[in-house]
Amino acid sequence: SSPAGRLRLANKEFQMLELLMANPGQLIPSERFLERIWGYDSEVEVSVVWVYISYLRKKLAALQADVEIRASRNLGYALEVRA
């Protein structure tokens, strides 16, 4: 098991978290994640973004992080300080 405060992320999880952290509090559309991380020509469905977001949420929760990924229906995701 990893020490407290350490997070093991798959490459795409890392890239998604990096994009969220670079734009704190700003909504990032699912399509932007797809373009930036999977590429314009990717055949990947937008649902893959939801799956990776859920992985990240679980990992942040397990760490008891003071940030959370907030979803805005049909708009995107933002990294926000937990209230």
FILUMBA-388100 format. One line per 10 residues: for each residue x, y, z of N, C-alpha, C, O. Coordinates in nm, 2 decimals, m for minus. Layout:
<sites>
X/Y/Z/X/Y/Z/X/Y/Z/X/Y/Z ~ ... $
</sites>
This chain:
<sites>
0.08/m0.12/0.00/0.00/0.00/0.00/0.09/0.12/0.00/0.20/0.12/0.05 ~ 0.04/0.23/m0.06/0.12/0.35/m0.07/0.10/0.44/0.06/0.00/0.43/0.12 ~ 0.21/0.51/0.09/0.20/0.60/0.21/0.09/0.70/0.20/0.05/0.74/0.09 ~ 0.04/0.75/0.31/m0.06/0.85/0.31/m0.02/0.97/0.23/0.10/1.01/0.24 ~ m0.11/1.03/0.16/m0.08/1.15/0.08/m0.01/1.12/m0.05/0.02/1.21/m0.13 ~ 0.00/1.00/m0.09/0.06/0.96/m0.22/m0.05/0.90/m0.31/m0.14/0.84/m0.26 ~ m0.04/0.93/m0.43/m0.15/0.89/m0.52/m0.08/0.83/m0.65/0.00/0.89/m0.71 ~ m0.13/0.71/m0.67/m0.08/0.64/m0.80/m0.18/0.66/m0.91/m0.30/0.63/m0.89 ~ m0.14/0.72/m1.01/m0.23/0.76/m1.12/m0.18/0.69/m1.25/m0.07/0.69/m1.28 ~ m0.28/0.64/m1.33/m0.25/0.60/m1.46/m0.22/0.72/m1.55/m0.26/0.83/m1.51 $
m0.15/0.70/m1.66/m0.11/0.82/m1.74/m0.23/0.91/m1.77/m0.21/1.03/m1.76 ~ m0.34/0.86/m1.82/m0.45/0.94/m1.86/m0.51/1.01/m1.74/m0.55/1.13/m1.75 ~ m0.52/0.95/m1.63/m0.57/1.01/m1.50/m0.48/1.13/m1.47/m0.53/1.24/m1.43 ~ m0.35/1.11/m1.48/m0.25/1.21/m1.45/m0.27/1.33/m1.54/m0.28/1.45/m1.49 ~ m0.29/1.30/m1.67/m0.31/1.41/m1.76/m0.44/1.49/m1.74/m0.44/1.61/m1.75 ~ m0.54/1.42/m1.70/m0.67/1.48/m1.67/m0.66/1.57/m1.54/m0.70/1.68/m1.54 ~ m0.59/1.52/m1.44/m0.58/1.59/m1.32/m0.49/1.72/m1.34/m0.51/1.82/m1.28 ~ m0.39/1.70/m1.43/m0.30/1.81/m1.46/m0.38/1.92/m1.53/m0.36/2.04/m1.50 ~ m0.47/1.89/m1.62/m0.55/1.98/m1.69/m0.65/2.05/m1.59/m0.66/2.18/m1.60 ~ m0.70/1.98/m1.50/m0.79/2.04/m1.40/m0.71/2.13/m1.31/m0.76/2.24/m1.27 $
m0.59/2.09/m1.26/m0.51/2.17/m1.17/m0.46/2.30/m1.24/m0.44/2.40/m1.17 ~ m0.44/2.29/m1.37/m0.39/2.41/m1.44/m0.50/2.51/m1.46/m0.48/2.63/m1.49 ~ m0.63/2.47/m1.44/m0.74/2.56/m1.45/m0.84/2.55/m1.33/m0.96/2.52/m1.35 ~ m0.79/2.58/m1.21/m0.87/2.56/m1.09/m1.00/2.64/m1.10/m1.00/2.76/m1.13 ~ m1.11/2.58/m1.06/m1.24/2.65/m1.06/m1.30/2.67/m1.19/m1.41/2.72/m1.20 ~ m1.23/2.64/m1.30/m1.29/2.66/m1.43/m1.35/2.53/m1.49/m1.29/2.43/m1.47 ~ m1.46/2.55/m1.55/m1.52/2.43/m1.61/m1.45/2.39/m1.74/m1.42/2.47/m1.83 ~ m1.41/2.26/m1.74/m1.35/2.21/m1.86/m1.44/2.11/m1.92/m1.48/2.01/m1.86 ~ m1.48/2.13/m2.05/m1.58/2.04/m2.12/m1.52/1.91/m2.14/m1.40/1.89/m2.16 ~ m1.60/1.80/m2.14/m1.55/1.67/m2.17/m1.48/1.66/m2.30/m1.38/1.59/m2.31 $
m1.53/1.74/m2.40/m1.47/1.74/m2.53/m1.32/1.78/m2.53/m1.24/1.74/m2.60 ~ m1.30/1.88/m2.44/m1.16/1.93/m2.43/m1.06/1.82/m2.37/m0.95/1.81/m2.42 ~ m1.11/1.74/m2.27/m1.03/1.63/m2.23/m1.01/1.53/m2.34/m0.89/1.49/m2.36 ~ m1.11/1.50/m2.42/m1.09/1.41/m2.53/m0.99/1.46/m2.63/m0.90/1.38/m2.67 ~ m1.00/1.59/m2.67/m0.90/1.64/m2.76/m0.76/1.64/m2.71/m0.67/1.60/m2.78 ~ m0.75/1.69/m2.58/m0.61/1.71/m2.53/m0.54/1.57/m2.50/m0.42/1.56/m2.51 ~ m0.62/1.48/m2.45/m0.56/1.36/m2.40/m0.57/1.24/m2.49/m0.48/1.16/m2.50 ~ m0.68/1.23/m2.56/m0.70/1.11/m2.65/m0.67/1.15/m2.80/m0.64/1.07/m2.88 ~ m0.68/1.28/m2.83/m0.65/1.33/m2.96/m0.78/1.35/m3.05/m0.88/1.28/m3.03 ~ m0.76/1.44/m3.14/m0.88/1.47/m3.23/m0.93/1.35/m3.30/m1.05/1.34/m3.32 $
m0.84/1.27/m3.35/m0.88/1.16/m3.44/m0.93/1.04/m3.36/m0.96/0.93/m3.42 ~ m0.93/1.05/m3.23/m0.96/0.93/m3.15/m1.11/0.88/m3.17/m1.20/0.96/m3.19 ~ m1.12/0.75/m3.17/m1.26/0.69/m3.18/m1.33/0.68/m3.05/m1.44/0.63/m3.04 ~ m1.26/0.73/m2.94/m1.30/0.71/m2.81/m1.43/0.79/m2.78/m1.45/0.90/m2.83 ~ m1.53/0.73/m2.71/m1.65/0.79/m2.68/m1.63/0.89/m2.56/m1.54/0.87/m2.48 ~ m1.72/0.99/m2.55/m1.71/1.09/m2.44/m1.73/1.02/m2.31/m1.68/1.07/m2.20 ~ m1.80/0.90/m2.31/m1.82/0.84/m2.18/m1.69/0.79/m2.11/m1.69/0.77/m1.99 ~ m1.58/0.78/m2.19/m1.46/0.74/m2.13/m1.41/0.85/m2.03/m1.34/0.82/m1.93 ~ m1.44/0.97/m2.06/m1.40/1.08/m1.97/m1.47/1.07/m1.84/m1.41/1.09/m1.73 ~ m1.60/1.03/m1.84/m1.68/1.01/m1.72/m1.61/0.90/m1.63/m1.60/0.91/m1.51 $
m1.57/0.79/m1.70/m1.51/0.68/m1.63/m1.38/0.72/m1.56/m1.36/0.69/m1.44 ~ m1.30/0.80/m1.63/m1.17/0.84/m1.57/m1.19/0.94/m1.46/m1.12/0.94/m1.36 ~ m1.29/1.03/m1.48/m1.33/1.13/m1.37/m1.37/1.05/m1.24/m1.33/1.09/m1.13 ~ m1.45/0.94/m1.26/m1.49/0.87/m1.14/m1.37/0.80/m1.07/m1.37/0.79/m0.95 ~ m1.27/0.75/m1.15/m1.15/0.69/m1.09/m1.08/0.80/m1.01/m1.04/0.78/m0.90 ~ m1.07/0.92/m1.07/m1.00/1.03/m1.00/m1.07/1.07/m0.87/m1.01/1.09/m0.77 ~ m1.20/1.07/m0.88/m1.28/1.11/m0.76/m1.26/1.01/m0.65/m1.24/1.05/m0.53 ~ m1.26/0.88/m0.68/m1.24/0.78/m0.58/m1.10/0.79/m0.52/m1.09/0.78/m0.40 ~ m1.00/0.82/m0.60/m0.86/0.83/m0.55/m0.85/0.96/m0.46/m0.78/0.95/m0.35 ~ m0.91/1.07/m0.50/m0.90/1.19/m0.42/m0.98/1.17/m0.29/m0.93/1.22/m0.18 $
m1.09/1.10/m0.29/m1.17/1.07/m0.17/m1.09/0.98/m0.08/m1.09/1.00/0.05 ~ m1.02/0.88/m0.13/m0.94/0.79/m0.05/m0.83/0.86/0.02/m0.78/0.83/0.13 ~ m0.78/0.97/m0.04/m0.67/1.05/0.01/m0.72/1.15/0.11/m0.64/1.22/0.18 ~ m0.85/1.17/0.11/m0.92/1.27/0.19/m0.86/1.41/0.15/m0.83/1.50/0.23 ~ m0.85/1.42/0.02/m0.80/1.55/m0.04/m0.89/1.66/m0.01/m1.01/1.65/0.01 ~ m0.83/1.79/m0.01/m0.91/1.90/0.02/m0.97/1.97/m0.11/m1.02/2.08/m0.11 ~ m0.96/1.89/m0.22/m1.02/1.93/m0.34/m1.11/1.82/m0.39/m1.10/1.71/m0.36 ~ m1.20/1.86/m0.48/m1.29/1.77/m0.54/m1.32/1.81/m0.68/m1.30/1.92/m0.72 ~ m1.36/1.71/m0.76/m1.40/1.73/m0.90/m1.55/1.75/m0.91/m1.62/1.66/m0.88 ~ m1.59/1.87/m0.94/m1.73/1.91/m0.94/m1.78/1.89/m1.09/m1.71/1.94/m1.18 $
m1.89/1.83/m1.10/m1.95/1.81/m1.24/m2.06/1.91/m1.26/m2.14/1.94/m1.17 ~ m2.07/1.97/m1.37/m2.18/2.05/m1.41/m2.25/1.98/m1.53/m2.18/1.97/m1.64 ~ m2.37/1.94/m1.51/m2.43/1.86/m1.61/m2.42/1.91/m1.75/m2.46/2.02/m1.78 ~ m2.37/1.82/m1.84/m2.36/1.85/m1.98/m2.26/1.97/m2.01/m2.25/2.01/m2.13 ~ m2.19/2.02/m1.91/m2.10/2.13/m1.93/m1.96/2.08/m1.92/m1.87/2.11/m2.00 ~ m1.93/2.01/m1.81/m1.79/1.97/m1.79/m1.76/1.95/m1.64/m1.85/1.93/m1.56 ~ m1.63/1.96/m1.61/m1.58/1.94/m1.48/m1.49/2.05/m1.43/m1.42/2.11/m1.51 ~ m1.48/2.07/m1.30/m1.40/2.17/m1.25/m1.34/2.12/m1.12/m1.40/2.04/m1.04 ~ m1.21/2.15/m1.09/m1.15/2.12/m0.96/m1.17/2.23/m0.87/m1.13/2.35/m0.89 ~ m1.23/2.20/m0.75/m1.27/2.30/m0.66/m1.23/2.26/m0.52/m1.22/2.14/m0.49 $
m1.20/2.36/m0.43/m1.16/2.33/m0.29/m1.29/2.28/m0.23/m1.40/2.34/m0.24 ~ m1.28/2.17/m0.15/m1.39/2.11/m0.08/m1.45/2.21/0.02/m1.37/2.27/0.10 ~ m1.58/2.23/0.02/m1.64/2.33/0.11/m1.65/2.27/0.25/m1.69/2.34/0.34 $
</sites>
